[in-house]
Amino acid sequence: MPPELTESCASADEARECGATAVAHPNIALIKYWGKRDEELLIPYVDSLSMTLDVFPTTTTVRLTPTAEGDSVTLDGSPAVDGERERVVAFLNLVRTMAGRAEPAVVNTRNSVPTGAGLASSASGFAALALAGASAYGLDLDPTALSRLARRGSASASRSIFGGFAICHAGRGTGAEADLSAYAEPVAVADFAPALVIAVVNAGPKAVSSRAAMRRTVDTSPLYQAWAASSAVDLADMRVALRRGDLDAVGEIAERNALGMHATMLAARPPVRYFAPETMAVLDTVARLRADGFSAYATMDAGPNVKVLCHLGDTARIAAEIRRAVPDGTAVIAGPGAGARLRPRAEP
Ligand code: DP6
């Protein structure tokens, strides 16, 4: 369902009182975004395709504070620091420019997923901030425009505007043309609701941010261009597999795409390696489950955690096997979730 912007605040006075609260969920890419061709506008090199999850929501409130000296940003109850704060303030500046307004804001964000651990907190985070920020500053954006705005915070966030499956177009050209043509939209999938078992083997922040890692990969990895070309083929194959509701095909394509992405990083100079020993233990478990006849396929993002695509009916068994392989880890079961939405205002 498209997000509703009915809570827009038309005037500064109204906005001060109402603000807006949005909820968004992370998404996991089945065809990965890795590498930017424009670092300022966050224009990806490749198209990507994801499933929005029904777990780990981010809830963000943006309230305008016309008399304050600057923005105030709180993340999980503590003031946001350094890079985190700068990213949010830069994003608010963009929203203010679009809205032709200048008031500072108070931003309050609660993540239910560890931040910066390759569990897509920036996707849910900037999708929620885009929706709450646009609404608080009175911007009337359709879902496409909202996905373009979310992309400016984190390119994967453009996909979390939508529920279910979404594609993010890498767009074409440069400058304004690229900005206009790089957006996300839903992918229609008939009667297909796979599950993901998320193996959280290490919830700590990653050593290299995905932003730095993808820059290094594009700049130095001799494998990057080859992966980008093969990813276009993976995407076409994935769309067919999703239309057919063929979980084994979807899983095979997702796994090869993710492993290819990690291969580009391993070949970067210096290399970027997100695999931990526990990551390998989960990958071994997935291979064994498959040999035993289960439909189980792995995908990984910029971190050591593994997401296992499978049938809903197999999740309990797969989660149990993962816990056995990595006793200190946890396994969270997810399905397709809803897109970003505004939370109705509480009655006074
Ligand atoms: C590996 O969207 O976090 O999860 O645009 O620099 O904020 P920025 O990067 P981000 O990168 C996500 C990369 C990925 C793959 C994916 O989600 O498509």
Residues whose N, C-alpha, C, O or C-beta is under 5 A from the ligand:
A	BS01	DP6	A29 I31 K32 Y33 S48 S122 G153 S154 A155 S156 A157 S210 R211 D301 A302
